[in-house]
Amino acid sequence: MPDSTPIAEPTGVAVPWTPPALTEAQIAEIQALAAKADQLAEASLSANTRVAYGKAWRGWSEWCLGYGLDPTGLDQAAAADAHWLVLHLTALAETRSLSTILLRRAAVVSIRRRLKRPLHLDDAEFQAFLKGLRRRKGTRPTRKAALLEENLRAATLVLRPDGTGSRSAGAGEGALGDLRTLRDRSLLLTGFAGGFRRSELVAFDLRDATLSAEGLVLFVAGSKADQERRGEEVGIRAAPGSLICAVTALRAWLEARGDEPGALFCRLDRGGHRVRGSDGRLQPMDPATVARLVKRVIGRTGAEIETFSAHSLRAGMMTAADRKGISLEDAMRHGRWKSVSSARIYRRHSSLWQGNFTEALLRDE
């Protein structure tokens, strides 16, 4: 349990001094570097990681400039060194999580290395800092709830393909309301059945989907676990007659969507019309829209929306597989997990009851 133990102060840190003032030209150059920081991250990192690194670097830059320091280390007379990074992270610790602190450290260290001005961190010093931070904040991760079959069945009742299930549908809007409803229902069921990340769902192109007698095959061109973009096929079997059959839902969506080239789950404007780019192709949804969609639909079923996110679809697939006795190996292969330890995290509450003997322990004989 977190306690009030103070975070360990970095040893040997001098009292903040007043460095030589930076010129306006130097400040402008530093700020320009900060604005382009996400481009300095390694190309092998995912797009989301590059964005996170860019944000972390800009925060570090603004903090350093507030003390008259050069965050890049290019100006040796006013360079921010490793001790200043620890002080920056200490300041962040008041309001940020442990995972954010670690990401900020990784971002600054990585970008300074690419600028050929590495920070020479004392690992022992930093580990002492982390130990104090863990004692202060605790290390229990915050995870969103898994979205399960019962949630999806409830969602199908509020996503009826007659216009009444769409928030935007109204008088005279039946066809447009149907379009949004069919897309949203198909996206949710496909995301659950395939254990897809939201970035993968919005990246699917029409040509990535192939329907057959057995079901649906989706080609994942690249993902968090496939940074080299080798690509991988994921199969989803049809479950005729089931309210949550992803294949049935996708067939209905494709019939309404049409065969125009572009995103499989295309973006719709406020009026429910398909959005096309300058090249005429249907445009993809924003990943944040998937998260809002999950919360909106789940909220309409009466569930607590704050416990769910877009990642609840992926967590739900793994949890549901565990409840139905699917082996961890088969579930990992389907969901494209590479690490057993990471996959086990997703075997949420169902694993608590497998082999649980407490009922026998407490039952009256």
C-alpha positions in Angstrom: 0.0 0.0 0.0 1.4 3.5 -0.9 2.7 5.4 2.1 3.9 8.9 2.8 7.6 8.1 2.6 9.3 11.0 0.9 10.7 10.4 -2.5 14.5 10.0 -2.3 16.3 13.1 -3.3 19.1 12.5 -5.8 22.4 12.5 -4.0 25.0 15.1 -4.9 22.6 17.5 -6.6 23.8 21.1 -6.2 21.5 23.9 -5.3 20.1 25.3 -8.6 22.4 27.9 -10.0 22.0 30.7 -12.4 23.5 29.8 -15.7 24.5 32.2 -18.4 21.5 33.7 -20.1 20.5 32.2 -23.4 20.2 34.5 -26.4 16.8 34.9 -28.2 18.3 33.1 -31.2 19.4 30.2 -29.0 16.0 29.9 -27.4 14.3 30.0 -30.8 16.6 27.2 -32.0 15.8 25.1 -28.9 12.1 25.6 -29.3 12.3 24.6 -33.0 14.1 21.4 -31.9 11.4 20.8 -29.3 8.7 21.2 -31.9 10.3 18.5 -34.1 11.3 16.2 -31.3 8.9 13.4 -32.3 10.8 13.2 -35.6 14.0 12.5 -33.7 12.7 9.3 -32.1 13.8 6.1 -33.8 11.8 5.1 -36.8 11.4 1.7 -35.4 9.1 3.0 -32.7 5.3 3.0 -33.2 3.5 6.1 -34.2 1.9 6.4 -30.7 5.3 6.1 -29.0 6.8 8.8 -31.3 3.9 11.1 -30.4 4.4 10.3 -26.6 8.1 11.0 -26.9 7.5 14.3 -28.7 5.1 15.4 -25.9 7.6 14.3 -23.3 10.4 16.2 -24.9 8.4 19.4 -25.3 7.5 19.2 -21.5 11.2 18.8 -20.7 12.2 21.7 -23.0 9.6 24.1 -21.5 10.7 23.1 -18.0 14.4 23.6 -18.8 13.8 27.0 -20.5 12.1 28.1 -17.4 15.4 27.8 -15.5 17.4 29.3 -18.4 18.8 25.8 -19.3 19.4 24.3 -22.7 17.4 21.0 -22.8 19.3 19.7 -25.9 22.7 20.0 -24.3 24.1 21.7 -27.5 25.0 24.8 -25.5 27.6 23.4 -23.1 27.7 26.5 -20.9 23.9 26.2 -20.1 23.3 22.5 -20.8 20.8 20.6 -18.6 22.6 17.5 -17.3 21.4 14.3 -15.8 20.8 15.8 -12.3 18.4 18.3 -13.9 16.5 15.4 -15.5 16.0 13.8 -12.1 14.8 17.1 -10.7 12.4 17.4 -13.6 11.0 13.9 -12.9 10.8 14.7 -9.2 8.6 17.7 -10.0 6.4 15.6 -12.3 6.0 13.0 -9.6 3.6 15.2 -7.7 0.9 14.8 -10.3 2.0 12.1 -12.7 1.9 8.3 -12.6 4.9 6.0 -12.3 4.4 4.8 -15.9 4.4 8.4 -17.1 7.6 9.2 -15.2 9.4 6.2 -16.8 8.2 7.2 -20.3 9.4 10.8 -19.8 12.8 9.5 -18.8 13.0 7.2 -21.7 12.0 9.9 -24.2 14.5 12.5 -23.0 17.3 10.0 -22.8 16.6 8.6 -26.3 16.3 12.0 -27.9 19.4 13.4 -26.2 21.3 10.4 -27.5 20.1 11.0 -31.0 21.3 14.7 -30.6 24.7 13.2 -29.7 24.4 14.9 -26.3 23.7 11.9 -24.1 22.7 12.2 -20.5 25.0 10.2 -18.2 22.5 9.0 -15.6 23.7 7.3 -12.4 21.6 4.2 -12.4 22.0 3.7 -8.6 20.8 7.2 -8.0 17.9 6.9 -10.3 16.9 3.5 -8.8 16.8 5.1 -5.4 14.6 7.8 -6.8 12.3 5.2 -8.3 12.1 3.2 -5.1 10.9 6.3 -3.3 8.4 7.0 -6.0 7.0 3.5 -5.9 6.6 3.7 -2.1 4.8 7.0 -2.5 2.5 6.1 -5.4 2.4 2.3 -5.3 2.8 0.1 -8.4 -0.7 -1.2 -8.9 -1.6 -0.7 -12.6 -4.9 0.9 -13.6 -6.6 -1.3 -16.2 -9.9 -0.8 -18.0 -12.6 -3.4 -17.7 -12.9 -6.2 -20.3 -15.9 -5.9 -22.6 -17.5 -9.3 -22.6 -20.3 -11.2 -24.5 -23.0 -9.9 -22.2 -21.9 -6.3 -22.8 -21.9 -6.9 -26.6 -25.4 -8.5 -26.5 -26.7 -5.5 -24.6 -25.0 -3.2 -27.1 -26.8 -4.9 -30.0 -30.1 -3.8 -28.5 -29.1 -0.2 -28.6 -27.6 -0.5 -32.0 -30.5 -1.7 -34.0 -30.2 -1.3 -37.8 -33.4 0.7 -38.2 -32.2 4.1 -37.3 -33.4 3.9 -33.7 -30.1 2.7 -32.4 -28.1 5.7 -33.7 -27.8 8.8 -31.6 -27.8 11.0 -34.7 -30.9 9.4 -36.3 -34.1 11.4 -36.2 -37.0 12.2 -38.4 -36.1 11.7 -42.0 -32.7 10.3 -41.1 -33.4 6.6 -41.1 -30.9 5.7 -43.9 -28.1 7.8 -42.5 -28.8 6.6 -39.0 -28.7 3.0 -40.2 -25.3 3.6 -41.8 -23.7 4.8 -38.6 -25.4 2.1 -36.6 -24.3 -0.7 -38.9 -20.7 0.6 -38.9 -20.5 1.0 -35.1 -22.0 -2.4 -34.5 -19.7 -4.1 -37.0 -16.6 -2.3 -35.6 -17.4 -3.3 -32.0 -18.1 -7.0 -32.8 -15.0 -7.2 -35.1 -12.8 -5.6 -32.5 -13.9 -8.1 -29.9 -13.8 -11.2 -32.1 -10.3 -10.4 -33.5 -8.9 -8.9 -30.3 -7.9 -5.9 -32.3 -6.3 -2.7 -31.0 -8.1 0.6 -32.0 -5.1 1.5 -34.1 -5.6 -1.7 -36.1 -9.3 -1.2 -36.5 -9.1 2.2 -38.0 -6.2 1.2 -40.3 -8.1 -1.6 -42.0 -8.7 -0.8 -45.7 -11.6 -2.4 -47.7 -9.1 -4.6 -49.5 -7.9 -6.0 -46.2 -11.2 -7.8 -45.6 -12.1 -11.1 -47.3 -15.4 -12.9 -46.7 -15.7 -16.6 -47.4 -18.0 -19.5 -46.5 -16.0 -20.1 -43.3 -16.1 -16.5 -42.2 -13.9 -13.4 -42.4 -10.2 -12.9 -42.9 -8.6 -9.6 -42.0 -5.1 -8.6 -43.0 -3.3 -6.6 -40.3 -0.7 -4.6 -42.2 1.2 -3.5 -39.2 0.7 -3.2 -35.4 2.3 -2.5 -32.1 3.7 -6.0 -32.1 4.7 -5.8 -35.8 6.8 -2.7 -36.2 8.5 -4.0 -39.3 5.1 -4.3 -41.0 5.4 -7.9 -42.2 1.6 -8.2 -41.9 -0.5 -11.0 -40.5 -3.9 -12.6 -41.3 -6.6 -13.0 -38.6 -9.5 -15.3 -39.2 -13.0 -14.8 -37.6 -15.4 -17.7 -38.0 -19.1 -17.0 -38.7 -21.6 -17.8 -35.9 -24.9 -17.9 -37.8 -27.9 -16.9 -35.7 -25.8 -15.3 -33.0 -26.6 -11.7 -32.0 -22.9 -11.0 -31.7 -21.7 -12.6 -34.9 -19.0 -10.3 -36.2 -19.2 -11.8 -39.8 -22.9 -11.2 -40.1 -22.5 -7.6 -38.8 -19.6 -6.9 -41.3 -21.7 -8.3 -44.2 -24.5 -5.9 -43.3 -22.1 -3.0 -43.0 -20.3 -3.7 -46.3 -23.7 -3.8 -48.1 -24.5 -0.4 -46.7 -21.0 1.0 -47.1 -20.6 0.0 -50.8 -17.4 -0.9 -52.6 -15.7 2.5 -52.7 -12.0 2.3 -52.1 -10.7 3.5 -48.8 -11.1 2.7 -45.1 -13.0 -0.4 -44.1 -14.6 1.4 -41.2 -14.8 4.8 -42.8 -15.4 8.2 -41.1 -18.9 9.6 -41.1 -19.7 13.3 -40.7 -22.2 14.7 -38.2 -24.9 14.1 -40.7 -24.0 10.5 -41.1 -22.5 10.9 -44.6 -19.3 9.1 -45.7 -16.3 11.3 -45.7 -14.0 11.3 -48.7 -10.5 12.7 -49.1 -9.2 14.7 -52.0 -8.3 11.5 -53.8 -11.9 10.3 -53.5 -11.1 7.5 -51.1 -13.2 7.0 -48.0 -11.3 8.4 -45.0 -10.5 6.4 -41.8 -11.9 7.1 -38.4 -9.7 8.7 -35.7 -8.5 6.2 -33.1 -10.0 8.4 -30.4 -13.4 8.0 -32.0 -13.3 4.3 -31.3 -12.8 5.0 -27.6 -15.7 7.4 -27.6 -17.8 4.9 -29.4 -17.2 2.2 -26.8 -18.0 4.5 -24.0 -21.1 5.9 -25.7 -22.6 2.5 -26.5 -21.7 0.9 -23.3 -23.1 3.9 -21.4 -26.4 3.4 -23.1 -26.6 -0.2 -21.8 -26.4 1.1 -18.2 -22.8 0.1 -17.5 -20.3 2.5 -15.9 -18.5 4.1 -18.9 -15.4 5.2 -17.0 -14.4 1.6 -16.5 -14.3 0.9 -20.3 -12.1 2.1 -23.2 -11.3 1.0 -26.7 -8.8 -1.5 -25.3 -11.7 -3.2 -23.5 -12.4 -5.0 -26.8 -9.0 -6.6 -26.9 -9.1 -7.4 -23.2 -12.6 -8.8 -23.6 -11.5 -11.3 -26.3 -8.8 -12.7 -24.1 -11.0 -12.8 -21.0 -13.9 -14.5 -22.8 -11.5 -17.0 -24.3 -10.3 -17.9 -20.8 -13.9 -18.2 -19.5 -14.6 -20.7 -22.3 -11.6 -22.8 -21.7 -9.5 -21.7 -24.7 -5.8 -22.4 -24.2 -3.5 -19.4 -23.6 -1.4 -20.5 -26.5 -4.4 -20.4 -29.0 -5.7 -17.1 -27.6 -2.2 -15.6 -27.8 -1.8 -16.7 -31.4 -5.2 -15.3 -32.4 -4.6 -12.0 -30.6 -1.0 -11.7 -31.8 0.6 -11.5 -28.3 4.3 -12.2 -28.2 4.8 -12.2 -24.5 3.2 -14.8 -22.2 3.5 -12.5 -19.2 1.7 -9.7 -21.1 -1.0 -12.1 -22.3 -1.7 -13.4 -18.8 -2.5 -9.9 -17.6 -5.6 -10.0 -19.9 -6.9 -13.2 -18.3 -8.8 -10.9 -16.0 -11.3 -12.1 -13.3 -12.1 -15.5 -14.9 -8.8 -17.0 -13.8 -9.6 -16.1 -10.2 -12.3 -18.8 -10.0 -10.5 -21.6 -11.9 -9.2 -24.0 -9.2 -10.5 -21.7 -6.4 -11.2 -23.9 -3.3 -12.6 -21.3 -1.0 -16.2 -22.5 -1.3 -15.1 -26.0 -0.2 -13.0 -24.4 2.6 -15.9 -22.4 4.0 -18.9 -24.8 3.3 -20.6 -26.5 6.2 -20.0 -30.2 6.1 
